[in-house]
Amino acid sequence: MTKKYPVPFKRTLAKATLNASLIALSVSSAIFPAFAGDPFRTSNARPITQQTELAFNVLFKEGNYKKAQQSLQQAYQADSNDPIITALMASLAYANEDWENLNKYAQETKQRASRLVETDKLRGNLYLGVGHFIEGGYLFETKGTIAALGKVPTAISYLDKAKKEDASDPEYNLVRGYTDLLMATNLPFANTQEVIDRFEEYGSPDYLVQRAIALAHRDLENMPQALSYVDLALQSTNNNPEMHYLKGQILFMRGNRQDVVSDKIESYRESAKHFELAYERRSQLPDSISKQLEFERNRIQQVVSQYNQ
């Protein structure tokens, strides 16, 4: 039971950075209420469509990918300008392992962002950066790591351009925070705690910041911190199967590292409960995630049954 627990996300720097960028971009724009005040800024608010806001809540709070797809299709047909829509579509294509559409939406995101630069340099450059990260994800899946990593400097350069427009902008800091955090967990000698502290201070909404930090601590095998942050995130996302999936992973990893048998058994049993909660809502998830969830759920059930004998 000492083998490192397999996880379905962020196996390489390229894949991790893509996933972080997609989520961060989604958070930074889709949380805006339709044609209402910008929750990140006190001036220069950027309203978006109601369908995009709905898709965000369904995707990230409820963890319902299939329902979010319907809302995004409506938004995509109604709005040909906002790059957040194509970035979200790319996020779903990535989750569904639909590489052809992933590339399609990567190109469309860059095209839309290029037009946006003319009126909003900060957000236009921000989305250009994410568009290149998305393209990097496509290259990783179809041509390998070397091809994908070639996109990272280009993507970072656009984020740097966005920073020059306003380094304190909440939207910029959310995107950059996700990217820096997941890169820090995959690069040697990175000051991960410094990145976490900065992200926690400037990132928003809280539950997605907490989720990202929990993932980082999980990958760094800091189980107490990972459990603390996933519990905070679950206060706002208790119906999201991915959050229970994540907590189940963290508890299993904690059990693997505990020496006292009674503590180990308790962690495994708690892990099994959260895997079961996630499994009950597996129909909301893409097939690739659902299959991995089922594999890991079956594994923890076997472990628990061994201790029950």
C-alpha positions as CSV (number, residue, x, y, z in Angstrom):
1,M,0.0,0.0,0.0
2,T,2.9,2.4,-0.5
3,K,2.5,2.9,-4.2
4,K,1.6,6.5,-5.1
5,Y,-2.1,6.8,-5.8
6,P,-2.9,7.3,-9.5
7,V,-4.7,10.5,-10.4
8,P,-6.6,11.3,-13.6
9,F,-5.4,14.9,-14.0
10,K,-2.1,16.8,-14.6
11,R,0.2,13.9,-15.5
12,T,2.6,16.3,-17.2
13,L,3.4,20.0,-17.1
14,A,1.8,20.6,-20.6
15,K,-1.4,18.9,-19.6
16,A,-1.5,20.5,-16.2
17,T,-1.0,24.0,-17.6
18,L,-3.7,23.5,-20.2
19,N,-6.3,22.4,-17.6
20,A,-5.4,25.2,-15.3
21,S,-5.7,27.8,-18.0
22,L,-9.0,26.5,-19.2
23,I,-10.5,26.6,-15.7
24,A,-9.0,29.9,-14.9
25,L,-10.3,31.6,-18.0
26,S,-13.7,30.1,-17.4
27,V,-13.8,31.4,-13.8
28,S,-12.5,34.8,-14.7
29,S,-15.2,35.6,-17.2
30,A,-18.2,33.3,-16.8
31,I,-18.8,34.3,-13.2
32,F,-20.1,37.7,-14.3
33,P,-23.8,38.1,-13.8
34,A,-25.5,38.7,-17.2
35,F,-25.3,42.5,-18.0
36,A,-24.8,43.2,-14.3
37,G,-21.9,44.4,-12.1
38,D,-18.5,42.8,-12.5
39,P,-17.8,40.9,-9.2
40,F,-14.0,41.4,-9.7
41,R,-13.8,45.0,-10.6
42,T,-15.2,48.2,-9.2
43,S,-14.9,49.9,-12.6
44,N,-14.7,48.9,-16.3
45,A,-17.1,45.9,-15.8
46,R,-17.3,43.3,-18.5
47,P,-20.8,41.7,-18.7
48,I,-21.5,38.5,-20.7
49,T,-24.5,36.5,-21.7
50,Q,-26.8,34.7,-19.4
51,Q,-26.1,31.3,-21.0
52,T,-22.4,31.7,-20.3
53,E,-23.0,32.5,-16.7
54,L,-25.3,29.5,-16.4
55,A,-22.8,27.2,-18.1
56,F,-20.1,28.3,-15.6
57,N,-22.3,27.6,-12.6
58,V,-23.4,24.2,-13.9
59,L,-19.9,23.2,-14.9
60,F,-17.9,24.3,-11.9
61,K,-20.3,24.4,-9.0
62,E,-22.5,21.4,-9.9
63,G,-19.9,19.5,-11.9
64,N,-22.5,18.7,-14.6
65,Y,-20.6,18.7,-17.9
66,K,-23.4,17.4,-20.0
67,K,-25.9,20.1,-18.9
68,A,-23.2,22.7,-19.3
69,Q,-22.7,21.6,-22.9
70,Q,-26.3,22.6,-23.7
71,S,-26.0,26.1,-22.3
72,L,-22.7,26.6,-24.1
73,Q,-24.1,25.5,-27.4
74,Q,-26.8,28.2,-27.1
75,A,-24.2,30.8,-26.1
76,Y,-21.9,29.8,-29.0
77,Q,-24.8,30.3,-31.5
78,A,-25.8,33.6,-30.1
79,D,-22.4,35.3,-29.6
80,S,-19.6,35.2,-32.2
81,N,-17.3,37.6,-30.4
82,D,-16.6,36.6,-26.8
83,P,-13.5,34.2,-26.6
84,I,-14.7,32.9,-23.2
85,I,-17.4,30.9,-25.0
86,T,-14.9,29.1,-27.3
87,A,-12.5,28.6,-24.4
88,L,-15.3,26.9,-22.4
89,M,-16.2,24.8,-25.4
90,A,-12.5,23.8,-25.6
91,S,-12.6,22.8,-21.9
92,L,-15.4,20.4,-22.6
93,A,-13.8,19.0,-25.7
94,Y,-10.7,18.4,-23.7
95,A,-12.6,16.6,-20.9
96,N,-14.3,14.5,-23.6
97,E,-11.0,13.8,-25.3
98,D,-12.3,15.3,-28.5
99,W,-9.1,16.5,-30.0
100,E,-10.5,17.7,-33.3
101,N,-12.8,20.1,-31.6
102,L,-10.2,21.0,-29.0
103,N,-8.0,22.3,-31.9
104,K,-11.0,24.0,-33.5
105,Y,-11.9,26.0,-30.4
106,A,-8.3,26.8,-29.7
107,Q,-8.1,28.5,-33.1
108,E,-11.4,30.3,-32.6
109,T,-10.4,31.5,-29.1
110,K,-7.2,33.0,-30.5
111,Q,-9.2,34.6,-33.4
112,R,-11.7,36.1,-31.0
113,A,-9.1,37.3,-28.6
114,S,-7.1,39.0,-31.4
115,R,-10.2,41.0,-32.2
116,L,-10.7,41.8,-28.5
117,V,-7.2,43.3,-28.2
118,E,-8.4,46.2,-30.3
119,T,-10.9,47.3,-27.6
120,D,-9.6,45.6,-24.4
121,K,-5.8,44.9,-24.4
122,L,-5.8,43.3,-21.0
123,R,-8.5,40.7,-21.7
124,G,-7.6,40.2,-25.3
125,N,-4.0,39.3,-24.4
126,L,-5.2,37.2,-21.5
127,Y,-7.4,35.1,-23.8
128,L,-4.6,34.9,-26.4
129,G,-2.5,33.4,-23.8
130,V,-5.1,30.8,-22.9
131,G,-5.8,30.1,-26.6
132,H,-2.1,29.1,-27.0
133,F,-2.3,27.0,-23.9
134,I,-5.3,25.2,-25.4
135,E,-3.5,24.7,-28.6
136,G,-0.6,23.3,-26.6
137,G,-3.0,20.7,-25.1
138,Y,-4.0,19.7,-28.6
139,L,-0.4,19.3,-29.6
140,F,0.4,17.3,-26.5
141,E,-2.4,14.8,-27.2
142,T,-1.6,14.5,-30.9
143,K,2.1,15.1,-31.3
144,G,3.7,14.7,-27.9
145,T,5.2,16.7,-25.1
146,I,8.0,18.5,-27.1
147,A,5.5,20.0,-29.5
148,A,3.2,21.1,-26.7
149,L,5.9,22.7,-24.6
150,G,6.8,24.9,-27.5
151,K,3.5,26.8,-27.0
152,V,4.2,27.6,-23.3
153,P,6.6,30.6,-23.8
154,T,4.2,32.1,-26.3
155,A,1.3,31.7,-24.0
156,I,3.2,33.2,-21.1
157,S,4.3,36.2,-23.2
158,Y,0.7,37.1,-23.8
159,L,-0.1,36.8,-20.1
160,D,2.9,39.2,-19.5
161,K,1.3,41.7,-21.9
162,A,-1.9,41.5,-20.0
163,K,0.0,42.1,-16.8
164,K,1.5,45.3,-18.2
165,E,-2.0,46.7,-18.7
166,D,-2.9,46.2,-15.0
167,A,-0.9,43.9,-12.7
168,S,-3.5,44.2,-10.0
169,D,-6.5,43.2,-12.2
170,P,-8.4,40.4,-10.4
171,E,-9.2,38.6,-13.7
172,Y,-5.5,38.6,-14.7
173,N,-4.4,37.4,-11.3
174,L,-6.9,34.5,-11.3
175,V,-5.7,33.2,-14.7
176,R,-2.0,33.7,-13.8
177,G,-2.5,32.2,-10.3
178,Y,-3.9,29.0,-11.7
179,T,-1.1,28.8,-14.3
180,D,1.7,29.6,-11.9
181,L,0.4,27.2,-9.2
182,L,0.2,24.2,-11.4
183,M,3.5,24.9,-13.0
184,A,5.1,25.3,-9.6
185,T,3.9,21.8,-8.6
186,N,5.6,20.3,-11.7
187,L,8.9,22.2,-11.8
188,P,11.8,21.5,-9.5
189,F,13.0,24.3,-7.2
190,A,9.8,26.3,-7.6
191,N,8.6,28.2,-4.5
192,T,5.2,26.6,-4.4
193,Q,4.2,28.2,-1.1
194,E,4.9,31.7,-2.4
195,V,2.6,31.0,-5.4
196,I,-0.1,29.5,-3.1
197,D,0.0,32.6,-0.8
198,R,-0.3,35.0,-3.7
199,F,-3.1,33.1,-5.3
200,E,-5.0,32.8,-2.1
201,E,-4.8,36.5,-1.6
202,Y,-5.8,37.6,-5.0
203,G,-7.8,34.7,-6.5
204,S,-11.6,34.5,-6.7
205,P,-14.1,32.9,-6.4
206,D,-12.9,31.2,-3.2
207,Y,-14.1,27.7,-3.9
208,L,-12.1,27.4,-7.1
209,V,-9.0,28.9,-5.5
210,Q,-9.5,26.3,-2.7
211,R,-9.9,23.5,-5.2
212,A,-6.7,24.4,-7.0
213,I,-4.7,24.6,-3.8
214,A,-6.1,21.3,-2.7
215,L,-5.0,19.8,-6.0
216,A,-1.6,21.3,-5.6
217,H,-1.1,19.9,-2.1
218,R,-2.4,16.5,-3.2
219,D,0.2,16.4,-6.0
220,L,2.9,17.5,-3.5
221,E,1.6,14.8,-1.1
222,N,0.8,17.3,1.6
223,M,-2.2,15.5,2.8
224,P,-3.3,17.6,5.9
225,Q,-3.3,20.8,3.8
226,A,-5.0,19.1,0.8
227,L,-7.8,17.9,3.1
228,S,-8.2,21.3,4.7
229,Y,-8.6,23.1,1.4
230,V,-10.9,20.5,-0.2
231,D,-13.2,20.7,2.9
232,L,-13.3,24.5,2.4
233,A,-14.2,24.1,-1.3
234,L,-16.9,21.5,-0.5
235,Q,-18.8,24.1,1.6
236,S,-19.8,25.7,-1.6
237,T,-19.8,22.7,-4.0
238,N,-21.2,19.8,-2.0
239,N,-23.2,18.5,-5.0
240,N,-20.2,18.5,-7.3
241,P,-19.1,14.8,-7.9
242,E,-15.5,15.9,-8.9
243,M,-15.1,17.5,-5.4
244,H,-16.1,14.3,-3.7
245,Y,-13.8,12.4,-6.1
246,L,-10.9,14.7,-5.1
247,K,-11.6,14.2,-1.4
248,G,-11.8,10.5,-1.8
249,Q,-8.3,10.5,-3.5
250,I,-6.8,12.7,-0.7
251,L,-8.2,10.4,2.0
252,F,-6.9,7.3,0.3
253,M,-3.5,8.8,0.0
254,R,-3.5,9.8,3.6
255,G,-4.4,6.2,4.6
256,N,-1.5,4.9,2.6
257,R,0.8,7.0,4.7
258,Q,-0.6,6.3,8.1
259,D,1.2,3.8,10.4
260,V,-1.5,3.2,12.9
261,V,-3.9,0.6,11.5
262,S,-7.0,2.0,13.1
263,D,-6.2,5.4,11.5
264,K,-5.5,3.8,8.2
265,I,-8.8,2.0,8.2
266,E,-10.7,5.1,9.1
267,S,-9.2,7.0,6.2
268,Y,-10.0,4.3,3.8
269,R,-13.6,4.1,4.9
270,E,-14.0,7.8,4.7
271,S,-12.4,7.7,1.2
272,A,-14.9,5.0,0.1
273,K,-17.8,7.2,1.2
274,H,-16.7,10.1,-0.9
275,F,-16.0,7.9,-3.9
276,E,-19.5,6.6,-3.6
277,L,-21.0,10.1,-3.4
278,A,-19.1,10.9,-6.6
279,Y,-20.1,7.7,-8.3
280,E,-23.8,8.3,-7.6
281,R,-23.5,11.4,-9.9
282,R,-21.2,9.9,-12.5
283,S,-23.8,10.5,-15.3
284,Q,-22.9,14.2,-15.0
285,L,-19.2,13.6,-15.9
286,P,-17.5,12.9,-19.3
287,D,-16.9,9.3,-20.0
288,S,-13.1,9.6,-19.5
289,I,-13.5,10.9,-16.0
290,S,-16.4,8.6,-15.1
291,K,-14.4,5.5,-16.2
292,Q,-11.4,6.6,-14.1
293,L,-13.7,7.3,-11.1
294,E,-15.2,3.8,-11.4
295,F,-11.7,2.2,-11.5
296,E,-10.6,4.1,-8.4
297,R,-13.9,3.5,-6.6
298,N,-13.6,-0.3,-7.1
299,R,-10.0,-0.2,-5.9
300,I,-10.9,1.5,-2.6
301,Q,-13.8,-0.9,-2.1
302,Q,-11.4,-3.8,-2.4
303,V,-9.0,-2.3,0.1
304,V,-11.8,-1.6,2.6
305,S,-13.2,-5.2,2.2
306,Q,-9.7,-6.6,3.0
307,Y,-9.7,-4.8,6.4
308,N,-13.3,-5.9,7.1
309,Q,-12.4,-9.5,6.9
